[in-house]
Structures are given as structure tokens and as C-alpha cells.
Amino acid sequence: MEHKERSEKDIKKLDELIEKFKSLNLDKKYKEVYEYALNYRNDAEHYHNKEDYFTSFGSANYAYGMLEALIMLYES
């Protein structure tokens, strides 16, 4: 998989996780973390558009990790 495709895939994967986070109403309970994740998501898209796929990948995955951890705690 090329870097551009990987970056696109990771942003899409993050978008899906953001929707899951919201559907569980965790965006209200963890508002500050949710806002950070959205900022990192926007950073990922920004860097993707600048063809800096490495930074895009890092931004998307950092946000994904924050949200995924809270979802895992919620579901346990």
C-alpha cells in the first residue's frame, strides 16, 4: 500500500471511530478528549493534503488511540 492510500485509509478509519464514539455519547462525557481527537483528525487531513503522509498517519493514529482507549473502558 502506498503512503497516500495508507493516509486516506487511516483518516477514514478515524472518522468511523469518531462516529462510534459519538453514538455512545462519549463525546459529551469526555468532551476535552473528543475535541483533541477532532483537532488531530483535522491535522491528519491537513498534512494529507500537503502530501506529508507520515505526519498525517501519526496524527490520525494518535487520535484513534485516545478514542479507542475510552471506548474499550466504556465497553468493559
C-alpha positions in Angstrom: 0.0 0.0 0.0 1.3 3.4 -0.9 1.7 6.2 1.7 -1.1 8.3 0.2 -3.5 5.3 0.3 -2.5 4.5 3.9 -3.1 8.0 5.0 -6.6 8.0 3.4 -7.4 4.7 5.0 -6.3 5.9 8.4 -8.4 9.1 8.2 -11.4 7.1 7.1 -10.9 4.6 9.9 -10.7 7.5 12.4 -13.9 9.0 11.0 -15.7 5.7 11.7 -14.3 5.6 15.2 -15.4 9.2 15.8 -18.9 8.2 14.8 -18.9 5.3 17.2 -17.6 7.5 20.0 -20.5 9.9 19.4 -23.1 7.1 19.1 -22.0 6.0 22.6 -22.4 9.6 23.8 -18.8 9.6 24.9 -18.3 12.9 23.2 -20.3 14.5 25.9 -18.7 12.6 28.8 -15.1 13.2 27.5 -15.6 16.5 25.8 -12.0 17.6 26.0 -10.6 14.4 24.7 -13.1 14.4 21.9 -12.1 18.0 20.9 -8.4 16.9 20.9 -9.2 14.0 18.7 -11.1 16.2 16.3 -8.2 18.6 16.1 -5.8 15.7 15.4 -8.2 14.4 12.8 -8.2 17.8 11.1 -4.4 17.9 11.3 -4.3 14.5 9.6 -6.3 15.8 6.7 -4.3 19.0 6.5 -1.0 17.1 6.3 -2.5 14.6 3.9 -3.4 17.5 1.6 0.1 18.8 1.9 1.4 15.3 0.9 3.1 14.9 4.3 1.7 11.4 4.7 4.0 10.4 7.6 2.6 13.3 9.8 -0.9 12.6 8.6 -0.6 9.0 9.6 0.8 10.0 13.1 -2.0 12.5 13.7 -4.8 10.1 12.7 -3.3 7.3 14.8 -2.8 9.4 17.9 -6.4 10.5 17.8 -7.5 6.9 17.2 -5.6 5.6 20.2 -7.2 8.2 22.5 -10.7 7.4 21.4 -10.2 3.7 21.2 -8.9 3.5 24.8 -12.0 5.3 26.1 -14.3 3.1 24.1 -12.6 0.0 25.5 -13.0 1.2 29.0 -16.7 2.0 28.4 -17.4 -1.4 26.9 -15.6 -3.4 29.6 
